[in-house]
Amino acid sequence: MAAPPVTERGARAAPAVSRGSVPSRQQDANMAAAAGSAAGQAVEKQLKICGFKRNMDVLVLYLAGQGLRSIPGLSRFRRLRYLWINNNKIQDLTFLKKNYCLTELYLNNNELTDITGALKHLCSLQILLLHNNQLGKLGRTVKELKGITSLQTLNLFHNPLAQDQSYRLYVIYFLPSVQLLDRKFTQRERESALHFYDHKKSSVIHSIAFGKKVNIPLGYTVGSSRCSQLARRLVMPSGCEFENRTNKVPFENPEDAILVRAVTRSLMEFSCLDWNKVATCQERRLESKAEKPHEKLTVQFR
């Protein structure tokens, strides 16, 4: 390989670089401008098709399947509620910073790798489709969506994060408002998620719901005087009753809550009567004799 030529002062000259070997900043800027121009034209085209004349009238915007790499800021559409930008090549969501009214957002089939800081302000969001992207951080993705308490439908399948073994239980537990995950959802999965991530709370809920009593190690029996005294000492704080579904455990030991529920729950009464021996209205009018009281079997349960 030939050495670089020597200059008059003895310094070797730097090898020449061809213009086509490294893209210039001007070329990058031109490409970004072209992408922004294409996205802007797509937005204006949709506004014309829908006949919107004022920004405040725009509630729906359809930009799907147009090969867009970026989208200009949509902050001028403050009342935008439904946005389709699926089947594009979107890599960031900075254009959604001020669209607080969005209720349905379709972002599937793009090139998203992270949504941190992009969606947590969308407090009205109910439907979010993010499948077929490149989201890899399960914890960061769920953390971003955790504050959206109105979210009911969520798709995350066909992302690297969905390969996590506990993916579904993790999402179901930490996003309790979600009713449909990846087009399916079962109550058994919610129970499994609670059992997996909060076993103590799960055991309390199951014990109370099905009326099971605690096996007290000191030999107490439910209904005994000593047990009743213990239940009276464990007074439940106001606002933490079982019936209001606050899911609060007011005792340090969950078994204390089970014991209180076991000895204080309401009585249930069941009665059985042989209706074949009961006279009809017509029979009572025809008979002059006083009707005898009928036999009735009554059973009470605590």
C-alpha positions as CSV (number, residue, x, y, z in Angstrom):
1,M,0.0,0.0,0.0
2,A,1.5,3.3,-1.0
3,A,2.3,5.8,1.7
4,P,0.5,9.2,1.7
5,P,2.5,11.9,0.0
6,V,4.9,14.1,2.1
7,T,4.2,17.8,2.2
8,E,6.9,20.5,2.0
9,R,7.2,20.7,5.8
10,G,7.5,16.9,6.2
11,A,3.9,16.2,7.4
12,R,2.0,13.5,5.7
13,A,-1.2,14.6,4.0
14,A,-4.5,13.1,5.2
15,P,-6.0,10.6,2.8
16,A,-8.7,12.1,0.6
17,V,-12.3,11.2,1.4
18,S,-14.8,10.9,-1.5
19,R,-18.0,12.9,-1.3
20,G,-20.2,9.8,-1.5
21,S,-18.5,7.9,1.4
22,V,-20.1,9.8,4.3
23,P,-23.6,11.3,4.1
24,S,-23.5,15.0,4.7
25,R,-25.6,16.8,7.3
26,Q,-27.3,18.6,4.5
27,Q,-28.5,15.3,3.1
28,D,-29.9,14.3,6.5
29,A,-31.7,17.6,6.8
30,N,-33.1,17.2,3.3
31,M,-34.4,13.7,4.1
32,A,-36.0,14.9,7.4
33,A,-37.6,17.8,5.6
34,A,-39.0,15.5,2.9
35,A,-40.4,13.2,5.5
36,G,-42.0,16.1,7.4
37,S,-43.4,17.5,4.2
38,A,-45.0,14.1,3.3
39,A,-46.5,13.8,6.7
40,G,-47.8,17.4,6.6
41,Q,-49.4,16.7,3.1
42,A,-51.0,13.5,4.5
43,V,-52.6,15.5,7.3
44,E,-53.8,18.3,5.1
45,K,-55.2,15.7,2.7
46,Q,-57.3,14.0,5.4
47,L,-58.6,17.4,6.6
48,K,-59.9,18.1,3.1
49,I,-61.4,14.7,2.7
50,C,-63.3,15.1,6.0
51,G,-64.2,18.6,5.2
52,F,-62.7,20.1,8.4
53,K,-62.3,23.9,8.2
54,R,-61.4,24.6,11.8
55,N,-58.8,22.8,14.0
56,M,-61.2,22.6,16.9
57,D,-63.6,20.5,14.7
58,V,-61.1,17.7,14.1
59,L,-62.1,14.7,16.3
60,V,-60.9,11.9,14.0
61,L,-57.7,11.7,12.0
62,Y,-56.8,8.7,9.8
63,L,-53.1,8.5,8.7
64,A,-52.7,4.7,8.5
65,G,-50.7,2.9,5.8
66,Q,-48.9,5.8,4.2
67,G,-45.3,4.9,4.9
68,L,-44.8,7.8,7.3
69,R,-41.5,8.0,9.3
70,S,-42.5,11.0,11.3
71,I,-45.6,13.1,11.9
72,P,-45.7,16.9,12.6
73,G,-47.0,18.0,15.9
74,L,-50.8,17.5,16.3
75,S,-51.1,20.0,19.2
76,R,-53.4,22.2,17.1
77,F,-56.0,19.5,17.2
78,R,-56.8,19.9,20.9
79,R,-60.1,18.0,20.7
80,L,-58.7,15.0,18.7
81,R,-60.2,11.8,20.1
82,Y,-59.6,9.0,17.5
83,L,-56.2,8.7,15.8
84,W,-55.1,6.0,13.3
85,I,-51.4,6.0,12.5
86,N,-50.9,2.2,12.2
87,N,-49.0,0.5,9.4
88,N,-46.3,3.2,9.0
89,K,-42.7,3.5,10.1
90,I,-43.1,5.7,13.1
91,Q,-40.2,5.5,15.6
92,D,-41.2,8.2,18.2
93,L,-44.4,9.7,19.6
94,T,-43.3,13.3,20.4
95,F,-46.1,14.6,18.3
96,L,-48.7,13.5,20.9
97,K,-47.6,15.9,23.7
98,K,-50.8,18.0,23.8
99,N,-53.5,15.7,22.6
100,Y,-55.1,15.1,26.0
101,C,-58.5,14.2,24.7
102,L,-57.4,11.0,22.8
103,T,-59.6,8.0,23.7
104,E,-58.6,5.6,20.9
105,L,-55.0,5.4,19.6
106,Y,-53.9,2.9,16.9
107,L,-50.1,2.5,16.8
108,N,-49.8,-1.1,15.7
109,N,-47.4,-2.1,12.9
110,N,-44.8,0.6,13.3
111,E,-41.1,0.7,14.4
112,L,-41.5,1.8,18.0
113,T,-38.8,0.7,20.5
114,D,-39.8,2.7,23.5
115,I,-42.8,4.8,24.6
116,T,-41.4,6.3,27.8
117,G,-42.7,9.8,28.4
118,A,-45.0,9.7,25.4
119,L,-48.4,8.4,26.6
120,K,-48.7,8.8,30.3
121,H,-50.5,12.2,30.0
122,L,-53.3,10.7,27.9
123,C,-55.7,10.3,30.9
124,S,-58.8,9.6,28.7
125,L,-57.3,6.8,26.7
126,Q,-59.5,3.7,26.5
127,I,-58.2,1.8,23.5
128,L,-54.4,1.4,22.8
129,L,-53.1,-0.9,20.1
130,L,-49.3,-1.3,20.1
131,H,-48.9,-4.8,18.6
132,N,-46.3,-5.5,15.9
133,N,-43.7,-3.0,17.1
134,Q,-40.2,-3.4,18.7
135,L,-41.0,-2.7,22.3
136,G,-38.6,-4.7,24.5
137,K,-38.8,-3.3,28.1
138,L,-41.9,-4.7,29.8
139,G,-41.4,-2.8,33.0
140,R,-40.9,0.6,31.3
141,T,-43.9,0.1,29.0
142,V,-46.2,-0.9,31.9
143,K,-44.9,2.0,34.0
144,E,-45.8,4.5,31.2
145,L,-49.4,3.2,31.1
146,K,-49.9,2.7,34.8
147,G,-51.5,6.1,35.4
148,I,-54.0,5.7,32.6
149,T,-56.9,4.4,34.7
150,S,-59.4,4.6,31.9
151,L,-57.5,2.1,29.7
152,Q,-59.7,-0.9,28.9
153,T,-58.3,-2.5,25.7
154,L,-54.6,-3.0,25.2
155,N,-52.6,-5.0,22.5
156,L,-48.9,-5.7,23.0
157,F,-48.5,-9.0,21.3
158,H,-45.8,-9.5,18.6
159,N,-43.4,-7.3,20.6
160,P,-40.1,-8.6,22.2
161,L,-41.5,-7.9,25.6
162,A,-44.4,-10.4,25.0
163,Q,-41.8,-13.2,25.1
164,D,-41.4,-12.7,28.9
165,Q,-42.7,-15.8,30.7
166,S,-44.8,-13.7,33.2
167,Y,-45.9,-11.1,30.6
168,R,-49.6,-11.5,30.8
169,L,-49.9,-11.8,34.6
170,Y,-47.6,-8.8,35.0
171,V,-49.6,-6.6,32.7
172,I,-53.0,-7.7,34.2
173,Y,-51.8,-7.1,37.8
174,F,-50.2,-3.7,37.3
175,L,-52.8,-2.4,34.9
176,P,-56.1,-3.4,36.7
177,S,-58.3,-1.2,34.5
178,V,-57.5,-3.3,31.4
179,Q,-60.4,-5.6,30.5
180,L,-59.1,-7.0,27.2
181,L,-55.4,-7.8,26.7
182,D,-54.2,-9.0,23.3
183,R,-57.8,-9.7,22.3
184,K,-58.6,-12.0,25.2
185,F,-58.9,-11.9,29.0
186,T,-60.2,-14.3,31.7
187,Q,-61.1,-13.8,35.3
188,R,-58.9,-16.8,36.1
189,E,-55.9,-14.8,34.8
190,R,-56.7,-11.9,37.1
191,E,-57.0,-14.2,40.1
192,S,-53.7,-15.9,39.1
193,A,-52.0,-12.5,38.8
194,L,-53.1,-11.5,42.3
195,H,-52.0,-14.8,43.7
196,F,-48.6,-14.5,42.0
197,Y,-47.8,-10.9,42.9
198,D,-49.7,-10.5,46.2
199,H,-50.2,-13.9,47.7
200,K,-51.2,-12.5,51.2
201,K,-54.0,-10.3,49.8
202,S,-55.2,-13.2,47.6
203,S,-55.5,-15.6,50.5
204,V,-57.5,-13.0,52.5
205,I,-59.9,-12.3,49.6
206,H,-60.5,-16.0,48.9
207,S,-61.0,-16.9,52.6
208,I,-63.5,-14.1,53.1
209,A,-65.4,-14.6,49.9
210,F,-66.1,-18.3,50.5
211,G,-66.7,-18.0,54.3
212,K,-63.8,-20.2,55.4
213,K,-62.8,-20.0,59.1
214,V,-59.3,-19.7,60.4
215,N,-57.7,-22.6,62.2
216,I,-56.6,-20.7,65.3
217,P,-53.4,-22.2,66.8
218,L,-54.5,-21.5,70.4
219,G,-57.5,-23.9,70.1
220,Y,-60.2,-21.2,69.9
221,T,-63.5,-22.2,68.3
222,V,-65.6,-19.8,66.4
223,G,-68.5,-18.8,68.5
224,S,-66.8,-19.4,71.9
225,S,-66.6,-16.6,74.5
226,R,-62.8,-16.3,74.1
227,C,-63.1,-16.0,70.3
228,S,-65.9,-13.4,70.7
229,Q,-63.7,-11.4,73.0
230,L,-60.9,-11.5,70.5
231,A,-63.2,-10.4,67.7
232,R,-64.5,-7.5,69.8
233,R,-60.9,-6.3,70.5
234,L,-60.1,-6.4,66.7
235,V,-62.4,-3.5,65.9
236,M,-62.4,-2.7,62.2
237,P,-61.5,0.9,61.3
238,S,-64.1,3.1,59.7
239,G,-64.0,3.0,55.9
240,C,-62.4,-0.5,55.7
241,E,-65.5,-2.6,55.8
242,F,-65.6,-5.6,53.5
243,E,-68.8,-4.6,51.7
244,N,-67.5,-1.4,50.2
245,R,-64.8,-3.2,48.2
246,T,-62.0,-0.9,49.2
247,N,-59.7,-4.0,49.4
248,K,-57.9,-2.6,52.4
249,V,-56.6,-4.9,55.1
250,P,-56.8,-3.0,58.4
251,F,-54.9,-5.6,60.4
252,E,-51.3,-6.5,60.4
253,N,-52.1,-10.2,60.4
254,P,-54.6,-11.1,57.5
255,E,-55.9,-14.0,59.6
256,D,-57.3,-11.5,62.1
257,A,-59.5,-10.0,59.3
258,I,-60.7,-13.5,58.4
259,L,-61.5,-14.2,62.1
260,V,-63.6,-11.0,62.5
261,R,-65.5,-11.8,59.3
262,A,-66.1,-15.4,60.4
263,V,-67.7,-14.4,63.7
264,T,-69.6,-11.3,62.7
265,R,-71.2,-12.2,59.3
266,S,-75.0,-12.0,59.0
267,L,-77.4,-14.9,59.7
268,M,-79.0,-16.6,56.7
269,E,-82.4,-18.3,57.1
270,F,-84.0,-20.9,54.8
271,S,-87.6,-22.1,55.3
272,C,-89.3,-25.1,53.7
273,L,-93.1,-25.6,53.5
274,D,-95.2,-28.3,52.0
275,W,-97.5,-26.2,49.7
276,N,-99.6,-29.2,48.8
277,K,-101.1,-29.0,52.3
278,V,-101.9,-25.2,52.0
279,A,-105.5,-24.4,51.1
280,T,-106.2,-22.2,48.1
281,C,-108.2,-19.0,48.3
282,Q,-111.4,-20.8,47.0
283,E,-111.0,-23.6,49.5
284,R,-110.6,-21.1,52.4
285,R,-113.8,-19.3,51.4
286,L,-115.8,-22.6,51.3
287,E,-114.5,-23.9,54.6
288,S,-115.8,-22.3,57.7
289,K,-113.3,-23.9,60.0
290,A,-110.3,-22.0,61.2
291,E,-107.2,-22.9,59.3
292,K,-104.6,-24.7,61.3
293,P,-101.0,-23.4,61.3
294,H,-98.9,-25.3,58.8
295,E,-95.7,-27.0,59.5
296,K,-92.6,-25.1,58.4
297,L,-89.0,-26.1,58.7
298,T,-86.6,-23.2,59.2
299,V,-82.8,-23.6,59.2
300,Q,-80.4,-20.7,60.1
301,F,-76.8,-20.5,59.0
302,R,-74.1,-18.1,60.2
